[in-house]
Amino acid sequence: MNLLAIIGGTGLGSLKNLEITRHQVVNTPFGEPSGPLTFGTLGGSEVVFFARHGYAHRIPPHEINYRANLWALKEVGVKEIIAVAAVGGITPRMGPAVLAVPDQIIDYTYGRKQTFFEGELESVTHIDFTHPYSGAVRAALLDSARTVGVEVVDGGTYGCTQGPRLETIAEIRRMERDGCDLVGMTGMPEAALARELGLEYAHLAVIANWAAGKNGEQEITMEDIDRTLKEGMRKVRLILQQLLENRATAG
């Protein structure tokens, strides 16, 4: 069975019921990851948990060392990744507390280390990114959600912005014209780097709030986001528990 990693974003700094077996610090050619990897068992399956923003949640989206994080997971034998992320909702079906498994992504970030393929290369390397997310991991997430009775939106386009500030109303209008359903700050280059390393990667997105202008002129507050995330992450944990139980049964 392929080793699965769960990357926790805002609102998911740990996994409840995870029976921790060990922590591992991994050194990489690309610097330090956000923190040590946590190995354990959940639902009868071995899993690696990793906090994208660090376990104290101190690393902002634009300063995350995405290359080191993905390299570290690959180094310990991870083959599949579920990336949990808190996002804003743009289109009507993506309201607060809704969960989604997007199938497309648009990158609006800048200045981030986007690739492993740079420097003194033997040849130029391109990856196919037509479908940025793993079909198998997406299907496993959707199946597990159905089993536990959690409604999840199947599909949607994740627009990844630079952060750490939230977006303006005009920026969200532009993103909606571009076809974005969700807006977040960590989806890229994480997804592309996973593809470069041959890892099966998918997002499980929790809509924490309406994006700017989608709830009238009301400002977005962290207090509102935190309240919504508590309910959303409860659903996430149910899905992840079921997915890992399914894997253990399939054995």
N, C-alpha and C positions, 0 to 999 in steps of 0.2 A: 504494500500500500504506500502511495506517495505521502511524504511528510507534508503536512499542511501548516501554514503560518497564518495567524490572524494579526493584522496590523490595526491597532486601536488608535482612533483619532480623538478629537474633542468629545468628551462625554464617556469614553470607554478607555479609562486608564488602567483597568485590570479586568480579569475575567472571574466572576463569582463561580464557585464550585470547581475551579481549576485546582487539581491536586499537583502542586509544584514538586518537581523532582530535582531540578537544578537550574542555576543561572549560568550563563556563559558570556564572557566578554570576547568579542571577535575583533581582531585587528585587520584592517583592510588597506589596500594600496591607495585608497581614496580618503583616508582620514578616519576619524572616529564616528561610529554610528550614534544614533540618538541615545543609546543606552545598551545594557546587556540584554541578551535574549533569555526569555523565560520558558523553560521546557516543562511540560506536565502532561497530565491526562485529563480528558473531559469527555464524558459520554462514552468512556471505554476506548477512546482513541488518543494516540499521542499527538500533541499539538505544540507549536511554538507560538508564544505571544510576544508581541513587540509594540511598545508605545512610541508612535511616530514623533510625538512632541517631547519625548522624554518622560520618565515616570513622575516627575514633578510638574509636567506640562509647562515647561519654561522655554521651549524652542519654537519661535514663530514660524509660520509656513514658509516664508521666503528664506529662512536661514537653516532649514532642515538639510542635512547632508543625505540627499536621496540616494546618491550612488553608493555611499558607504552602507546605508541601510539595506539596500537590495543585495549588494555584494555579500554582506554578512549572512543574510538568509540563504543565499545560494551556497555559501561556503559550508554551512552546517547540514546541507542535504535537503533543504526545502524544495519542493517541486510545484506546489500550489499555494496561492495566496488569496485570502479574502481581506480586502481593505475596507474597513469601516470608516465612514466619514460623515461628519455633520455638515449639512449644506443648506442653502436657501432655496426656496421654491419660486419658480418664475411662472410656469403655466398652471392653469386651473386645477389639474389633477394632482399637483405637487404641493398640497397644503401642509401646514405644520403638523408634525407627528406622523406623517405618511412615510413609509419606507419604499425605496425604489432600488431596482437593479438595472442601472443604465446600460445601454448597448453602444453608445457613441460618446465621443469627447471632443471638445474644441479647446485648444491651448491659447490663453491670452497672457501667459507669464513671460517674463523677460529676465535676463541676467542669471538664470539658474543653470547649473551644470546639467545639460540635457542628454548626454550620451557617454557611453564607455568608449565609443569608437572615435578617438582623437589622438593626436600626437604622432609618433613614428609608427605608422601602420604599414603592414605588408601590402595591403590593398584597401580600397574604399569599400565600406560595408553598408548596405541598406537593409532595413527590416521592412517586411510588409505590415502595415498598420491599418489595413482596410477595416478590419473588425478588431478594435483595440482591446476587447475583453474576451476572456476564455469562454467559449460556449459551454464547455463541460462544467465549469465552476458556476456559471450563471444558472445553469439548469439545476444543479444541486441546491443552490440557494432557494430558487423558486419552488422546487419540490418540497424542501424542508418547511418553507413558509406555509404551503398548503396543508401539510401534515399537522402543524400546530395551530392552524386556523388564523394565521396572521395575514392580512391583506398586504400585498406588495405590488407596486406598479412594475410591470414587465416592460423594460425599455425606457428610452429617454436619453437626451443628450446632456452631458455634464460639461458646463463651461468653467474652466479653471482660470481664476484671476490671480494676480500677484500677491495681494494682501500686503501687510496685515490689516489695512483699513477695509471696511466694507465699501460696497459700490455706491455710485450715485444713481439716481433715478434714470438719468440719460444713458448711463452705461448699461443698466439692466434692459432698457428699451432696445438698445443696439443688440444686446445678446439675444433677446427674444426674436428680433428680426433675423438674426443669424441661425435661429433654430434651437437655441438652448432651452432646456426645461428646468435645469438645476444650475446653481452656481456654488462653487467651492474654491478652496485655495491650495489643496494638496494633491489633486488628482494627477497633475503633471509636474515633473517628468516621471513620476512614480510608475505609471502604467507603461510608458515607453521603455523605461529601463528594465522593467520586468520582462518585456518582450525581447529585448536585446539579450537577456540572460537565458531565454528559453523557459521562463517560468509561466505557469498558468495563473492568470490574475483576473480578478473581478472585483467590482465595487458593490458594497452594500451601503446605500446612502440613507441617512436619516434626515428628513427635512426638519430643521430646527426653527425656521421662521420664514415668513414671506420675504422675498427679496425687496430691495428699495422700490417704493412706489406701488407695490402690489397689495398693500394694505392701506390705501389712501396716502395721506401725508404723514402717517404715524411713524415716529422714529423707532429704530430697532434697538432694544436694550438687551444686555447680557442676562439680566434677570429673567426676561421672557424666554430667551433661548435656553437657559438652564432648566427652567420648568418643563419646557417641551421635550428636551433631551432625555429627561429622566424616564418619561413614558416611552419614548422612542427606543432608548437603549434597553429597556425591559423586553421589548419585542425582539430586538436584535439578539439578546442572550437566549431567548427561546428558540430562535431559528438556528443559531450556532450550536446549541446543545443538541437539537434534533439532527442537524447535519452530521455532527460527529458520532452520534448514536447510529445513524445510517451507515456510516463508514465502518464502524466497529462490527455491525451485523454483516456487512458485505465481506468483511475480513480479508 
